[in-house]
Amino acid sequence: MPDLFGLAPEGLGWIVAAAFLSGLVRGFSGFGTAMVFLPVAAPFLGPFGAILALAFMDLLGPVPNLRPAWISVEKSDLARLTLGSAVALPVGLWLLTQVPAEVFRYAVSLVSLVMLAVLLLGLRYRGVVRRTMVTAIGAAAGLLGGIAGLPGPVVILFYMSRPLPVAVIRATILLFLFAFDILIIAAMTGFGRVTLAGASLGLMLAVPNLAGNWLGGRLFRPEREGLYRGAAYGLIALAALSGLPLWG
């Protein structure tokens, strides 16, 4: 069987499975796409290939929810997050060009595991939130997104600690991550890292990812939220551990 997208069939199979599982986790927990997908995809695609595939894959998923999210979002916060991310993202991508692929894999896995630990421990920021802090959170997300492809954890943890309506928090996270996908595609284009094969792979992976999102949403029952979050945490931990270069 000929290779597709420069991948052997076995590698493509793992990546498609990761796209589906990452959508499933996001469907019943609201987060986790990158934390499931990147540790599995990076050994086959390399750092830039995995981030590029994720960005294109994740562009289509939130499209049906963009309009209602725009109504609920705190637009000034979204603008500050996006501005901070746009400034720091190129720095993160440049740093990624300076390190071996194994370092990227360690970074993705360790950031995912730290995120899980913080969630499990229930750690939250309780201080006063200032405008400059929101911009700084965006910058931290952009830097981490460039280095490890994971802009979400710092923003998710920050907004989960704020006394805002759930609809506002979800809208802010959704729209920021959508904006980040556009930013990182533009930045990677500037770095000469966008390829037709990589973009095509990402758009193809949107199909199993959307299927996973749909199934996860159908399976979710509010009265069993703890069970679903536990399953999401388990899948993220498994993906993070399997992505460590320790296993080859």
N, C-alpha and C positions, 0 to 999 in steps of 0.2 A: 504493500500500500504506500503511495507516495506521501511525503511529508506535507502537512498543511501549515501555512504561516511559518515555515521553517521549523516546525515541531514534529517530533515523532508522534504517532497515534497515541501511545501511552501517555506522553506528556500532555497532549491536547485533552485527553480524557480527564486527567487530574485537574486541569485548569477549568474545564467545563463544570466538573463536579464542584470545584471551589466557588465558581460563579453562582451556581444554584444554591449551595449551602449558605453562602454569604447573603443572598437574597432572602432565604428562609429565616435566617437569624434576624435580619432587619425587619422582616415582615411581622414577627411576633415579639420583638423587643424594641424596635425603633432605632437601633444602632448596630454597629459591628461589621458592616460590609468590608471595609479595608482590613480590619483585624483578622477576619477569616480568610479573605482572598489573597492578600499580599504574601503571608508566610508560605502558602502553597504554590503560588505562581512564580515567586522570585527565583527559585532554583532553576526553573525552566526558561524564564524570559529574561532574567537579569533585572537589576534595579530599575533602569529606565523603561524597559519593555513592560514590566509588571505595573509600574505607575501609569504608563500611557494606556495600557489596556483597561486598567481600573477607571481612569478618567473618562474614557469614551463609553465604557460599559455603564457607568453611573450617571451619564448625562440624561439618558432617556427615562430612567426610573421615576424621578420626581416630577416629570413634566405635568401629569394630570393634577398634581397638588400645588403647582406654583401659584395659580391665581388665588385660591383661598388662603394660602400661606402669606401672600403679599398683603392681604387685608388685615391679618392678625399681627404681622411682624412689627417690632419697634424699629422703624426705618433708620433712625439716627444710629442706633446700635449696629445695625447691619452695615451701614456705610463705614463706621469706624472699624469694625472687624475686617471688612473687605480691604480697606485702605492699609491697615497694618499688615495684613497678609500679603498684599501686592508688593509692599516694600521689602519684606523679609524673604519671600519665596525665592527670588533669584539667588539670594545668598545661600539658602539651603540647597538649592540645586547645584550651585557651584561647589559647595562642600562635598556633595555626593559624587561629583566627578573626580574628587581628589582621594577617594578611599576605595579599597577593594570591595568586590561584590559581597564578600563574607561579612564585612562590617555592616553593610546595609541589612543583611539578613539577621544579624544579631540585634541591630537597632529596632527593626520591625517587631521581632519576637519579644524583646525586652520591654519595649514601650507598651505592647499589648498586655503583657503580664503585669506591668506596673498599673496600667489602667484597671485591670481586673481587681488587683489588690486594693486600690483606692475605693472602687465601687463596693467591694465586699466589706471593707472596714467602715464604710459610710462616712468617709472624710469629706468635709465641705468647708468652703471659704465663708466665714461669718462676718467679715469686716465690711466697711463702707465701700460701695462701688462708685468710682469716679470715671469721668469720660476718658481720661488718659489711660485708665486701667483697661477699659474695653478695647482701645486701640492696641495696647500692649498685648492683650490676649490674642487679638488677631495676628499680631506680629509673631508671637510664639507659635501660633497654629501654622502660619506660613513657613516659618523656619523648620518646624517639625515635619510639615508636609513636604518640603523640599528634600530634607535629609532622609526621611523614612516613609514618605507617602501617607502619613497619618496626621492630617490636620484636625481631625475630629475630637480626639480625646480631651485636649485642653479646653476646647470650647464647650463640649458636653459637660465636663465636670464643673466648669465655671457657671454655666446656666442652670444646672441642676441644683446649685446652692442658692440661687436667687429667688426671692419671694415673688415670683411672677406667675401669672396664669399658665397652665400647662399648654394651652393653645399658642401663646406667645413664645414659649420656650421651644416648642417643636417647630414652629414656623421659622424662628431665628436660625436654629441648627440646620433645617432643611435648606433654606435659601442661602445660608453661608456656604454650605458644602457644595451646592450647585454653582455658586459664584466661584468657589475655589477650583472646581473642575475646569471651568472656562479659563481661569487664570493660569492653571498649571499647563494646560494645553498650549496657551499662548507663550508661556515662558519656555516650555520645552521646544517649541518651534524656534524661538530665538537661540536656543542652545543647539539647534540642528538635530534634535533627538526624536522628532516626529516622523514616522514612516507610514507609507500607505498600508503595509502589512500589519503594523501595530494598531493603526486606527481601525482597520477592517476587522481585526481580531476582537478589539474591544466592542465594536458594534454588534458583532456576531454573539459575543458573550452576554449582551444585553438581553437576549431571548431567554436563556436559562435563568438569568438573574431576575428578570421580571416574573418568570414562572415561580421561582422561589419566594419572591415578595408576595405574590398572589396567594400561594399556598400557606405561607406563614400568617398572613392576615386572616385567612379562612380558619386556620387552626386555633387562632388566639381566642381565649375566653378570659374576660377580665377577672373572673373569680379564681382563675388559676394562674394569675400573673407571676407568682413566685416560682411556680413550676417551669414556666416558659423562660423566665430570666435565668433560672438555674441551668436549663438546657443551653441557653445562649452562652452563658459563662463557660460551660463545659466545652462547647464547640470552639470557642475562641481560644481557650487554654490549649486544647488539642492541636489546633492549627498553629498556634504560636510555638509550641514545643516541637512540632514536626518540622517547622521551618528553620530551626537552629542548624547551623552548619556542622554541628557535632555528629549528625547522622549521615553526612556525606553530601 
